[in-house]
């Protein structure tokens, strides 16, 4: 499984756009990139997943360059409730894979008023 | 996505005792996983529990310390045995399931069990 590297922490203010970049230089051809959000005292929650280019849902956007060696999670207009730890994971999510998720250290995002 | 009920949500236990954590899923899933999250740290995979076979443990985790049961496709238990203060952590179960109409698998996590060993 590809190892991921993220900033340990980030600070932002309400209403700003936040971009969290994750490096995964050894990503394999079959690997997908998935981001999870974890609030204190809760389990991680799926945010977004992608393979290449750009993916957008109601919560975030995920930008993946052509070489797929990095990815950027973009949170538009963050609020105080977006304060959480964000994990970038890389692995196979299709049938027949080993199936387990390996978590890196994550990025602790603090949103201030 | 699947809905997971994990019990207990928290417990304080005496050293040397054991605690069994339950994970109930609202639908049948093949793969279930148990993670540990120590204070301020990321999640570490303990083992993968598949129905009909013995659990597969990650390096640093052994069956005698963390026995796992998987009696059916909706339920699993993790026991933390002969506890010491170093076992104080949050323990989470997770399931992998493909939603209808999706080509990929999604992972859902329980809310965790906060264990304190005194």
Boltz contact constraints between the chains, C-beta under 6 A:
constraints:
  - contact:
      token1: [A, 42]
      token2: [B, 111]
      max_distance: 6.0
  - contact:
      token1: [A, 43]
      token2: [B, 92]
      max_distance: 6.0
  - contact:
      token1: [A, 43]
      token2: [B, 109]
      max_distance: 6.0
  - contact:
      token1: [A, 43]
      token2: [B, 110]
      max_distance: 6.0
  - contact:
      token1: [A, 43]
      token2: [B, 111]
      max_distance: 6.0
  - contact:
      token1: [A, 43]
      token2: [B, 112]
      max_distance: 6.0
  - contact:
      token1: [A, 44]
      token2: [B, 109]
      max_distance: 6.0
  - contact:
      token1: [A, 93]
      token2: [B, 104]
      max_distance: 6.0
  - contact:
      token1: [A, 93]
      token2: [B, 105]
      max_distance: 6.0
  - contact:
      token1: [A, 99]
      token2: [B, 31]
      max_distance: 6.0
  - contact:
      token1: [A, 99]
      token2: [B, 96]
      max_distance: 6.0
  - contact:
      token1: [A, 100]
      token2: [B, 33]
      max_distance: 6.0
  - contact:
      token1: [A, 100]
      token2: [B, 45]
      max_distance: 6.0
  - contact:
      token1: [A, 100]
      token2: [B, 48]
      max_distance: 6.0
  - contact:
      token1: [A, 101]
      token2: [B, 107]
      max_distance: 6.0
  - contact:
      token1: [A, 103]
      token2: [B, 42]
      max_distance: 6.0
  - contact:
      token1: [A, 103]
      token2: [B, 43]
      max_distance: 6.0
  - contact:
      token1: [A, 105]
      token2: [B, 42]
      max_distance: 6.0
  - contact:
      token1: [A, 106]
      token2: [B, 42]
      max_distance: 6.0
